[in-house]
Amino acid sequence: MRLNYTKPVYVYRNLRHGRKARPLYSVMQNGRVVRRTHSIMLRNVKFVVREAGRQKVLQEGRKNVHAFAKGFITSSAFGADRHGRLPITVSYNPYNAGYFFASESGKWTTELARRVYGARCVILNQHGMSAAYLD
């Protein structure tokens, strides 16, 4: 199946493949994985958490695919630094909360974590997920 750049993709971190130092991201479109990559840049992103999948993780203690960054693949990001990072670190941990969060340190704390629904631009690479212009 070929990737259609005019349609949105769902990107998630592939926990079975890739290493912590060099994570692998799976790219889904139309319900199928169409690409695996170590870095990808998205625009007009919405962060999606499927609550039923999160509840299954909490009950069984096993991870499953239930959280995504949904957006359109792009090739440029205004504001990225020389390491390919944008100003804000975005994270997700099903054991802490049922949403994606942004914080200065990238660590979840009730005082510092801020819920994020989307962003104009997101980069997923070896540094994790970083974003700019949050919604």
N, C-alpha and C positions, 0 to 999 in steps of 0.2 A: 504494500500500500504506500502510495506517495503522500508526502506532506503537502497540504494545501495552505499556503501562507495567508490566504484571505479569511480563513476560519480560525477560531480560537483553539488553543491547545491547553491541556491540563498537565502540569509538571509536578512531579513528586520525587523525593529523594529515595533512590533504590537502596534499601538496606541489605539486600542479599549480595549485591555486587558493588564494587568500588571499595576503597579504603577510607578510613577516617581522614587521612591527610589529603586524599584525592577522591571525594565523593562522586558517585555516578547518579545522574538524574534521568528518569524515564519521562518521555514525552508522549502523551496520549492524545489522539484525535479520533472522533467518532467511536469511542469505546475501545480502541486498539492502541497498543504501544507501537509508535511509528519510528521512534528514534531513542537512542540512549546516548548521553553526552556528559562530559565533565563540566561544561559551562554553557549557559544559555542566557539570553537577554530577552525580556518580555516587556511589552507596553500595555497600557490600559488593563492593569491586573486587578482581579478580585480574588481574595483569599477565601477558599471554600473548605469547610469542615463538615463532614457527614456525621451527624450526631449518633446515628445507629452504629456506625463503625467505631466511633470513639467509645461508646458504651461496651461494645464487644471487647475492645482492648482492656478496659477497666475490669470487666468481669473475668476474662480468660487470662489476662497477663501476657498475652501474645500480641505483637504488633501486626497491623494490617494496613492496607492502603485506604485511607479515609480522609486525608487532608491534601489539598492541592493549591497551587498558584495557577489561576486560569487567566490567560491573556493571549496576546498576539506576538509572535516572534518578530524581533527587530534586530538591527545591526548597529545601532548607535544609542548612546545614553549621555545626555548632557549632565555633567556634574560628577562623572566617575573619576576616581583618583588614579594614580599610576599603577595601582595594584588591581584595578578592575573592581573597585568597591564603590558603592554609593554611600551617602552620609548616614543612613539609619540601618541598623541591624534588625532584621525581622526573624522571629523564631516561632516554633510551635512545639508544645509538649502536651500530649493528651492527659498526662497525670496531673498537670498544674491547672489547666483551663481548657475550655472547649473552643478556643479561638486563637488566631495568630496574634502575636504581640510584638511591640517595638520597645526597646529600652536602650539607654545609653551604653550599658555594659554588655548587652546581649543576654543577660541572665534574668530569669523571672523572679521578681519580687512584687508583692502586692502594692508597694509604694511606688516603684519605678516603672513597672510594666504598663504599657498603654495599648489597649485593644486597637487593632487596625483591620479595616475592612477591605482596603485596596490601595493601590498606588499607581502613579502614572508610569513608573519604570521600576523594574526589578531585575537584578542580576543574581543568578545562581551559579556559584563556582566553588573553587577549593576553599574560599573564605566563608562559605555558607550563603545565606540569602541576605542581600542588602537592597534597600529601596530608596526612592526619592519621591517627593511630592505625594505624601500619604493622603488617603481619603478617610 
